[in-house]
Amino acid sequence: MNAEKFSLCVVGCGRYAADFAGSLAQLHEELDLFFASRDLSRAEEYCRRFGGVDSFGSYPRAAEDARVDALYICTPHNLHRQHCELGIRHGKHILVEKPLAHSLEDASAIVRSAAGSGVNLMVAENVRYMAQVRKCRELVSAGAVGHLRFIQFQEEYPFQPGSWRSSRADNGGGVLIDGGIHKVHFMRYMAGEPESVYAAELPKAMGGQEGEDGMAVMLRWSTGAAGMINHSWTAGSPRLPEVRITGTQGNMSFVVGSGQIALESNDRKDMIRFSPDRRGRPSMVHDFVASVRENREGETSGTEGLKDLALVAAAYESARHGDAVNFKDFLSRHWP
């Protein structure tokens, strides 16, 4: 590994990869970017556009190149296992887009491949790294609203998935595994592992896709606290991602990415403001690089990603059968 700069190759040059690369300008001094696509001209375009070092016309060539320290896997969900294992075989550290894979079977295989290989595996769960979300966790842990009673996270967005995202098999489901997994991770980050999960698929509002376009998920913790996720692709006007947390002594609320948190407790109202961190990606990548250099797990390790996916899978099981699922029992049946 280069002692001065860390080299990360973006594998898969789609729209989201462009968002990712474009958000890392502040890491220029510590990070060299490479780009790989099955279309060399596209990889070359991204390399020019985002100030990369070099480009590759195939994923194996990127994995084999000695200049590359790690791969950022930004390919369709059903290809994550194939591309993660390609990098692991060549000793590359892995930062993989959420979800870890389109199925628990593939996700478990990725975690097993990384274990003992000498490479770090981390899931690109950027929501955890937003300054606003981290401050929220700090306030909850400090008892700013007392004991947790209720966590609500909802979003409705007029998104029309296309290509592989419209396939249940390739995507692994619909809206919940795609964008809803961010909200699942947020719930676990704030309150730990839930005791049970109950989910219901909403009537479809969008056409042309096999997976669900709306899902309501209720979580229950052993403390008695509850959580609600409402995440939908909708034909109507967008409802921005909004969090509300209620405790025994107050509450807090915020729109994700707004750069502020409204806190009410003991007849006092405060508006906590800080520089907006709308995506959290620079902090996420910084943690990934630091975890490699310090030989430790990143905060959103492969194991964390597997637990997020397991909770999504438990919600899907609940929606299919119409009953609440005991999450501890579900993990015992499905954990590798």
Secondary structure per residue as TSV (DSSP state, phi and psi in degrees):
chain	resnum	aa	ss	phi	psi
A	1	M	-	360.0	136.4
A	2	N	-	-59.7	126.3
A	3	A	S	-68.2	-23.2
A	4	E	S	-96.8	-47.0
A	5	K	-	-127.3	146.1
A	6	F	E	-97.6	137.0
A	7	S	E	-110.1	124.9
A	8	L	E	-124.4	126.8
A	9	C	E	-103.0	123.3
A	10	V	E	-78.9	117.1
A	11	V	E	-102.8	108.6
A	12	G	S	104.5	106.5
A	13	C	-	-103.3	66.6
A	14	G	S	-99.6	-169.0
A	15	R	H	-62.9	-42.2
A	16	Y	H	-68.6	-34.1
A	17	A	H	-61.8	-35.3
A	18	A	H	-66.3	-42.6
A	19	D	H	-58.9	-44.4
A	20	F	H	-61.2	-53.5
A	21	A	H	-62.9	-39.1
A	22	G	H	-68.2	-18.8
A	23	S	T	-89.8	-1.5
A	24	L	T	-104.6	18.1
A	25	A	G	-56.7	-36.0
A	26	Q	G	-71.2	-10.4
A	27	L	G	-99.7	14.4
A	28	H	T	-56.2	-35.9
A	29	E	T	-72.7	-22.0
A	30	E	T	-113.9	-3.9
A	31	L	E	-134.9	130.0
A	32	D	E	-105.3	130.3
A	33	L	E	-103.6	137.8
A	34	F	E	-120.0	162.2
A	35	F	E	-136.4	136.9
A	36	A	E	-130.0	134.8
A	37	S	-	-148.0	155.5
A	38	R	S	-69.6	-14.2
A	39	D	S	-109.2	103.1
A	40	L	H	-57.1	-38.4
A	41	S	H	-62.5	-34.4
A	42	R	H	-70.0	-42.3
A	43	A	H	-62.3	-39.9
A	44	E	H	-65.3	-38.9
A	45	E	H	-62.1	-46.1
A	46	Y	H	-64.3	-38.1
A	47	C	H	-61.8	-44.0
A	48	R	H	-67.2	-43.5
A	49	R	H	-65.8	-36.2
A	50	F	T	-113.5	18.5
A	51	G	T	65.6	38.6
A	52	G	-	-75.0	170.0
A	53	V	S	-88.1	-43.5
A	54	D	E	-159.7	170.9
A	55	S	E	-136.5	157.4
A	56	F	E	-131.7	143.8
A	57	G	S	-93.8	7.8
A	58	S	S	-154.7	153.2
A	59	Y	H	-71.2	-40.8
A	60	P	H	-58.4	-38.2
A	61	R	H	-63.1	-37.8
A	62	A	H	-65.7	-43.4
A	63	A	H	-66.5	-29.4
A	64	E	H	-83.9	-17.5
A	65	D	-	-73.8	125.5
A	66	A	T	-68.4	-18.0
A	67	R	T	-75.7	-17.6
A	68	V	-	-93.3	125.0
A	69	D	-	-86.5	-35.1
A	70	A	E	-151.0	159.3
A	71	L	E	-114.5	137.0
A	72	Y	E	-103.2	109.4
A	73	I	E	-86.5	112.9
A	74	C	-	-129.6	52.3
A	75	T	S	-111.9	172.6
A	76	P	-	-53.8	149.0
A	77	H	G	-53.2	-40.0
A	78	N	G	-72.9	-7.6
A	79	L	G	-104.2	-1.1
A	80	H	H	-59.6	-44.3
A	81	R	H	-60.2	-48.3
A	82	Q	H	-58.0	-44.4
A	83	H	H	-81.0	-33.0
A	84	C	H	-63.6	-47.0
A	85	E	H	-66.7	-30.9
A	86	L	H	-60.3	-48.3
A	87	G	H	-65.5	-42.2
A	88	I	H	-61.4	-40.9
A	89	R	H	-59.8	-29.4
A	90	H	T	-100.5	14.8
A	91	G	T	74.5	21.9
A	92	K	-	-92.2	136.7
A	93	H	E	-68.8	151.7
A	94	I	E	-124.5	123.6
A	95	L	E	-113.5	114.0
A	96	V	E	-117.5	136.4
A	97	E	E	-59.5	150.9
A	98	K	S	-73.7	151.8
A	99	P	S	-69.7	162.5
A	100	L	S	-52.1	-38.2
A	101	A	-	-160.8	176.4
A	102	H	S	-85.6	-6.2
A	103	S	S	-148.0	155.8
A	104	L	H	-63.4	-34.6
A	105	E	H	-60.6	-48.8
A	106	D	H	-68.7	-39.5
A	107	A	H	-63.0	-42.5
A	108	S	H	-62.6	-39.2
A	109	A	H	-64.8	-38.4
A	110	I	H	-63.7	-45.6
A	111	V	H	-62.0	-41.9
A	112	R	H	-64.6	-39.8
A	113	S	H	-64.1	-38.9
A	114	A	H	-73.6	-32.5
A	115	A	T	-62.3	126.2
A	116	G	T	77.5	2.9
A	117	S	T	-88.9	-13.7
A	118	G	T	88.2	4.5
A	119	V	-	-112.1	153.4
A	120	N	-	-91.2	137.2
A	121	L	E	-118.0	125.4
A	122	M	E	-140.8	142.4
A	123	V	E	-94.4	137.4
A	124	A	E	-79.5	65.2
A	125	E	-	-90.7	80.0
A	126	N	G	-69.3	-25.2
A	127	V	G	-57.4	-37.3
A	128	R	G	-59.6	-28.0
A	129	Y	G	-93.5	-2.0
A	130	M	-	-64.5	134.9
A	131	A	H	-56.0	-37.9
A	132	Q	H	-64.0	-43.1
A	133	V	H	-69.2	-39.7
A	134	R	H	-66.3	-37.9
A	135	K	H	-65.8	-38.4
A	136	C	H	-60.6	-45.4
A	137	R	H	-61.3	-41.5
A	138	E	H	-61.0	-43.3
A	139	L	H	-66.3	-43.1
A	140	V	H	-61.3	-46.5
A	141	S	H	-64.3	-31.6
A	142	A	T	-82.4	-2.4
A	143	G	T	77.3	26.9
A	144	A	T	-62.0	-25.8
A	145	V	T	-116.6	14.0
A	146	G	S	81.3	-154.4
A	147	H	S	-76.8	139.3
A	148	L	E	-62.0	137.7
A	149	R	E	-115.6	-46.3
A	150	F	E	-152.5	135.8
A	151	I	E	-123.4	126.8
A	152	Q	E	-124.2	133.8
A	153	F	E	-138.1	115.4
A	154	Q	E	-136.9	150.3
A	155	E	E	-156.8	138.1
A	156	E	E	-131.1	129.7
A	157	Y	E	-142.5	135.4
A	158	P	-	-79.0	70.9
A	159	F	-	-105.7	132.8
A	160	Q	-	-112.4	100.7
A	161	P	-	-67.4	145.9
A	162	G	-	-132.4	-179.8
A	163	S	G	51.9	-131.3
A	164	W	G	-67.2	-25.6
A	165	R	G	-66.7	-22.2
A	166	S	G	-83.8	-5.3
A	167	S	-	-96.9	122.9
A	168	R	H	-60.4	-39.4
A	169	A	H	-67.9	-42.8
A	170	D	H	-76.1	-38.5
A	171	N	H	-80.0	-27.2
A	172	G	S	93.0	1.9
A	173	G	S	154.9	-136.5
A	174	G	S	-131.3	-127.7
A	175	V	H	-64.5	-32.1
A	176	L	I	-68.3	-46.5
A	177	I	I	-73.6	-23.0
A	178	D	I	-82.0	-74.6
A	179	G	I	-97.0	-26.6
A	180	G	I	-66.0	-21.3
A	181	I	H	-65.7	-25.7
A	182	H	H	-59.5	-42.5
A	183	K	H	-72.2	-34.8
A	184	V	H	-61.2	-45.5
A	185	H	H	-64.1	-40.3
A	186	F	H	-57.8	-43.8
A	187	M	H	-61.8	-44.1
A	188	R	H	-66.3	-38.0
A	189	Y	H	-64.6	-37.7
A	190	M	H	-80.3	-38.5
A	191	A	H	-130.2	-0.3
A	192	G	-	85.5	-166.9
A	193	E	S	-74.8	128.8
A	194	P	-	-73.7	159.9
A	195	E	S	-81.1	-39.0
A	196	S	E	-146.6	160.9
A	197	V	E	-138.3	135.4
A	198	Y	E	-129.7	133.9
A	199	A	E	-137.5	150.9
A	200	A	E	-138.9	128.5
A	201	E	E	-75.2	136.4
A	202	L	-	-86.7	156.2
A	203	P	-	-56.3	140.7
A	204	K	-	-70.5	138.3
A	205	A	-	-112.5	-17.9
A	206	M	S	-116.8	148.2
A	207	G	-	-102.9	170.2
A	208	G	S	82.1	19.9
A	209	Q	-	-141.9	152.5
A	210	E	S	-89.5	-34.2
A	211	G	S	-81.2	173.3
A	212	E	-	-69.6	146.5
A	213	D	S	-109.2	3.8
A	214	G	E	-157.2	137.7
A	215	M	E	-146.5	132.7
A	216	A	E	-108.1	129.0
A	217	V	E	-127.3	128.0
A	218	M	E	-110.7	127.7
A	219	L	E	-112.6	149.8
A	220	R	E	-135.4	131.1
A	221	W	-	-102.4	162.4
A	222	S	T	-64.7	-19.5
A	223	T	T	-75.2	-12.1
A	224	G	S	100.1	-12.6
A	225	A	-	-66.9	153.2
A	226	A	E	-127.9	158.2
A	227	G	E	-136.8	148.4
A	228	M	E	-133.2	127.5
A	229	I	E	-113.1	128.3
A	230	N	E	-126.0	107.7
A	231	H	E	-129.2	124.6
A	232	S	E	-141.9	143.8
A	233	W	E	-88.9	127.0
A	234	T	-	-130.0	155.2
A	235	A	S	-84.8	-7.7
A	236	G	S	-95.5	-163.7
A	237	S	-	-70.6	149.4
A	238	P	-	-69.3	145.2
A	239	R	E	-114.2	114.1
A	240	L	E	-61.0	151.3
A	241	P	E	-62.1	117.0
A	242	E	E	-127.5	137.3
A	243	V	E	-116.7	137.7
A	244	R	E	-135.5	127.3
A	245	I	E	-122.1	124.9
A	246	T	E	-113.6	135.1
A	247	G	E	-124.8	-176.6
A	248	T	S	-73.9	-13.8
A	249	Q	S	-127.5	11.2
A	250	G	E	162.4	-166.9
A	251	N	E	-154.5	164.4
A	252	M	E	-142.7	154.9
A	253	S	E	-151.0	153.8
A	254	F	E	-165.6	154.4
A	255	V	E	-91.0	125.4
A	256	V	T	-60.7	126.9
A	257	G	T	92.6	0.1
A	258	S	S	-81.7	-18.1
A	259	G	S	81.0	19.2
A	260	Q	E	-152.7	156.7
A	261	I	E	-133.5	128.5
A	262	A	E	-91.7	123.9
A	263	L	E	-122.5	126.9
A	264	E	E	-125.6	127.1
A	265	S	E	-161.2	139.3
A	266	N	T	49.9	49.8
A	267	D	T	63.2	20.6
A	268	R	E	-121.2	139.1
A	269	K	E	-121.2	129.4
A	270	D	E	-130.5	145.5
A	271	M	E	-115.1	110.2
A	272	I	E	-89.8	122.5
A	273	R	E	-121.8	145.8
A	274	F	-	-157.7	169.8
A	275	S	-	-58.6	129.6
A	276	P	-	-58.5	135.9
A	277	D	-	-126.4	83.9
A	278	R	S	-70.3	-22.3
A	279	R	S	-125.3	-29.7
A	280	G	-	77.0	7.3
A	281	R	H	-68.9	-44.0
A	282	P	H	-57.3	-42.4
A	283	S	H	-65.3	-37.4
A	284	M	H	-63.9	-47.8
A	285	V	H	-67.1	-36.9
A	286	H	H	-60.0	-42.5
A	287	D	H	-65.3	-39.3
A	288	F	H	-61.0	-48.6
A	289	V	H	-61.8	-44.6
A	290	A	H	-63.5	-37.9
A	291	S	H	-64.6	-35.6
A	292	V	H	-69.4	-48.6
A	293	R	H	-64.4	-33.5
A	294	E	T	-95.7	2.0
A	295	N	T	54.4	53.6
A	296	R	S	-138.6	168.7
A	297	E	-	-76.1	144.8
A	298	G	-	-74.3	163.6
A	299	E	T	-59.6	-39.6
A	300	T	T	-102.4	63.4
A	301	S	B	-64.7	172.3
A	302	G	H	-57.5	-38.1
A	303	T	H	-64.0	-41.5
A	304	E	H	-62.3	-43.0
A	305	G	H	-63.4	-35.7
A	306	L	H	-67.9	-37.9
A	307	K	H	-67.5	-38.5
A	308	D	H	-59.3	-46.8
A	309	L	H	-66.2	-35.9
A	310	A	H	-63.7	-38.7
A	311	L	H	-69.0	-36.8
A	312	V	H	-61.9	-45.0
A	313	A	H	-63.3	-37.7
A	314	A	H	-65.3	-37.8
A	315	A	H	-64.9	-40.8
A	316	Y	H	-63.3	-39.4
A	317	E	H	-63.1	-42.2
A	318	S	H	-62.1	-44.3
A	319	A	H	-63.7	-34.7
A	320	R	H	-69.0	-40.2
A	321	H	H	-100.3	-14.1
A	322	G	T	78.2	15.0
A	323	D	S	-125.9	156.5
A	324	A	-	-67.2	148.0
A	325	V	E	-114.6	128.8
A	326	N	E	-73.0	115.7
A	327	F	H	-70.1	-35.3
A	328	K	H	-62.0	-44.7
A	329	D	H	-64.7	-38.9
A	330	F	H	-61.3	-45.2
A	331	L	H	-61.1	-40.1
A	332	S	H	-64.4	-28.8
A	333	R	H	-83.3	-24.8
A	334	H	H	-120.6	-9.4
A	335	W	-	-72.3	137.8
A	336	P	-	-67.9	360.0
